[in-house]
Amino acid sequence: MSKVDEKAALRFVAFQANLASMCFAFGALLFSVGRGLENGHGGIGLSFDSYADLTCPNNTVVVASNGTNGTVVYNTVNLGDPSLTDCGFQYRFDDSRLREVWEQRHKASGNLLCGQAFAIAGWFFSIAPVAALAKLLDLGHGDAQVTTGNSIVFAFVFTAALTVVEFVSEIGTSQVTEWITSSWRVLSPPGPDADAAGDYGSAMDEVQYGGITAAQNLEMTYIVVQSRSLWLFAMDDIFLLTAMLIAAWLGVGSTTVPKDVGRFGLVVAFFCVLDFSFEVTRFVNWRGSTNSVIITCLMLNFFALPWWLFKVGNLLRNIAEDAPVAATTSIPVETVAKVEKVAEVEMQ
């Protein structure tokens, strides 16, 4: 490959960095809109953290139990006591509430899936620029044989793989739950002709004390399934945090990369910590954590990460054009050649 082709390859890698930043930004907007629809703009969402908003009906039931000498003792139990599990469960898992929740989830699924698709494209396009940056960071520390910068590339690859797994998983969950709620009519409002229509799940106007409806069963199953992968899919923030910390550490003493690339990586790392914290606490405090995730998602994937990738793309473009990178950074000719070689390999 000629010198001109090598520089063109490096420019294309720089273009990939800018393209990745745009994909992340669009994905963050769509994902945040989807989370907002899913959470009903903060008004709909199951809050499990306290009984502060609990108002149970003051109903009582008579429970029979065996007494001494074969007698039967009747005790009155007040269902309005918020300390009773049944009272709290029936309040938060009321069928009418669950219908609203699932309507919001169906409305949000399109935006959430499109946002994840853009995020996958962003991770894909960012791998080549990050590989070139990692090479620059390693070269900036002399002739050391230890290529610590490769850890940055691996972190981005692992994050991309996790995003793909989450995307495929969410597609399957969305398809099956939409089929169940529409075909099996478990969320249909009960009516006088429900039994005649075969809508047995919705015809349970009065559930036996201690029992659950089909809609409540579906919701509990959904929560358990989602909680199994909650920490797994939140690990993308940990991988990105690791990559940014390594980039910041290598950038401190680097002679080939401007200091602000590493410093701004610390900003990205900060929002990674916040996003991870709110993601893993969504089932503890649904409303607060989900609304906070919307904010951190915008700050991380719409602002911080795209701006960091834009800086990386600008750095690679300056190298390709033999332009000065920064007043305090001078890149030797042999370093430029090695980075162009990395770009050539990535293009192949």
Secondary structure as GFF3:
##gff-version 3
##sequence-region A 1 348
A	DSSP	alpha_helix	3	38	.	.	.	ID=ss1
A	DSSP	three_ten_helix	40	42	.	.	.	ID=ss2
A	DSSP	beta_strand	60	66	.	.	.	ID=ss3
A	DSSP	three_ten_helix	68	70	.	.	.	ID=ss4
A	DSSP	beta_strand	72	78	.	.	.	ID=ss5
A	DSSP	alpha_helix	85	92	.	.	.	ID=ss6
A	DSSP	alpha_helix	95	139	.	.	.	ID=ss7
A	DSSP	alpha_helix	150	183	.	.	.	ID=ss8
A	DSSP	alpha_helix	214	228	.	.	.	ID=ss9
A	DSSP	alpha_helix	230	252	.	.	.	ID=ss10
A	DSSP	alpha_helix	259	280	.	.	.	ID=ss11
A	DSSP	alpha_helix	286	297	.	.	.	ID=ss12
A	DSSP	pi_helix	298	304	.	.	.	ID=ss13
A	DSSP	alpha_helix	305	320	.	.	.	ID=ss14
A	DSSP	alpha_helix	333	347	.	.	.	ID=ss15
###
